[in-house]
Amino acid sequence: MLKKLLSWFTSDKAPAKKPPAKTASPPKRKIESTRIGELGEYKINIQLDQLPKECKYLSDIMVKNSKSRSGYSQIDHVVISPYGLFVIETKNYNGEIKGGRSDRNWRVSNRFNMYNPLMQNYGHIKALENVLRVFPALTYISIVSFTMRCRFSIDPELRKIASDELIVYDTELSEFINRKISRIRAMSDKPLLTEPEINQIYDAVQSANITDAALRAEHNQKAKLQSSK
């Protein structure tokens, strides 16, 4: 009888089991900015490798610049052709790039400013002029290369091959350089630089290149502080 009474208070159903706790799925890995930069530079190198064989180029050059706050200029790429030097600054932004030749700052998707890359590259050219003083009549062409992740709202003159300041996408870099070389060639009865002079310029820039890791790190740190102001 006692067992029967106790059975009235005992459920014939097993207690419901709690569902296993959901484990958070691991966050999607983001491509680090350094990796993006490496991919961007790889794409640029592919473009530069497509240039005529009489052209030579150097990448990641740091030279002294007394007018720079860090005391140096770091130049992404220098192309030495028989018809002039192409000084290339690469940018990796996402969104609309808006600005004019004389604007101190350009806008990126109306979210933040960046220092006018043409002015930045002008400083690089002046630093190279100091290195190459024995070639006072050199023609310098400034090129700023952006990735295809952005779109341009800029002075249309900066897209015309007649200009010595050009804004291009990374995928069209070699095209613009070749077109610019063809234009200068058409206006000159002979190359502006001979092969020995091209080699001399190449050696001079390479000799001026500062490879000391500590100096480069110090320069990069100062550059980051300046850009954040």
MOZI-V968511 format. One record per backbone hydrogen bond with DSSP energy under -0.5 kcal/mol. CO is the residue of the C=O (numbers start at 1). NH is the residue of the N-H. E is the energy in kcal/mol with one decimal. If there is no record, write none. Layout:
CO,NH,E
CO,NH,E
This chain:
1,5,-2.1
2,6,-2.5
3,7,-1.7
4,8,-0.9
5,8,-0.8
5,9,-0.7
6,9,-0.8
7,10,-0.8
9,11,-0.6
30,32,-0.5
32,36,-2.4
33,37,-2.6
34,38,-2.2
35,39,-2.4
36,40,-2.4
37,41,-2.5
38,42,-2.1
39,43,-2.1
40,44,-1.9
41,45,-2.6
42,46,-1.9
43,47,-1.7
44,48,-2.6
45,49,-2.1
46,50,-0.5
47,50,-1.1
48,51,-1.5
52,55,-2.1
56,80,-3.8
58,78,-2.6
61,75,-4.0
62,210,-2.9
63,73,-2.8
65,68,-1.6
68,71,-0.6
71,65,-2.4
73,63,-2.4
73,75,-0.6
75,61,-2.7
76,60,-2.9
77,88,-2.8
78,58,-2.2
78,80,-0.5
79,81,-0.7
79,86,-2.8
80,56,-2.2
81,84,-1.5
82,192,-1.6
82,193,-1.8
84,81,-2.2
85,87,-0.6
85,141,-3.1
86,79,-2.8
86,88,-0.6
87,143,-2.6
88,77,-1.6
89,145,-2.8
91,147,-0.8
93,95,-0.5
95,151,-2.0
96,98,-0.6
96,109,-3.2
97,153,-3.3
98,107,-2.7
99,155,-1.0
100,103,-0.9
104,116,-2.9
106,114,-2.5
107,98,-2.5
107,109,-0.6
108,111,-2.4
108,112,-1.0
112,108,-2.5
114,106,-3.2
116,120,-2.1
117,121,-2.4
118,122,-1.8
119,123,-1.6
120,124,-1.3
121,125,-2.3
122,126,-2.3
123,127,-1.8
124,128,-2.1
125,129,-2.6
126,130,-1.5
127,131,-1.4
128,132,-2.5
130,133,-0.8
132,135,-2.1
135,138,-1.4
138,140,-0.5
139,85,-3.1
140,142,-0.5
141,87,-2.6
141,143,-0.5
142,166,-2.9
143,89,-2.7
143,145,-0.5
144,146,-0.5
144,168,-2.5
145,91,-3.0
146,170,-2.6
147,150,-1.3
149,95,-1.3
151,97,-3.3
153,99,-1.3
155,158,-2.0
156,159,-1.7
157,160,-1.3
158,167,-2.6
160,163,-1.9
164,142,-2.8
166,144,-2.7
166,168,-0.5
168,146,-2.8
169,172,-1.8
170,173,-1.0
172,176,-2.3
173,177,-2.3
174,178,-2.6
175,179,-2.4
176,180,-2.5
177,181,-2.7
178,182,-2.3
179,183,-2.0
180,184,-2.4
181,185,-2.7
182,186,-2.0
183,187,-0.9
184,187,-0.7
184,188,-0.6
185,188,-1.0
194,198,-2.4
195,199,-2.3
196,200,-2.2
197,201,-2.6
198,202,-2.5
199,203,-2.5
200,204,-2.2
201,205,-2.5
202,206,-2.4
203,207,-2.3
204,208,-1.7
205,209,-1.0
209,211,-0.6
212,216,-2.1
213,217,-2.4
214,218,-2.2
215,219,-2.4
216,220,-2.5
217,221,-2.2
218,222,-2.2
219,223,-2.5
220,224,-2.2
221,225,-2.1
222,226,-2.2
223,227,-2.2
224,228,-1.4
226,229,-1.0
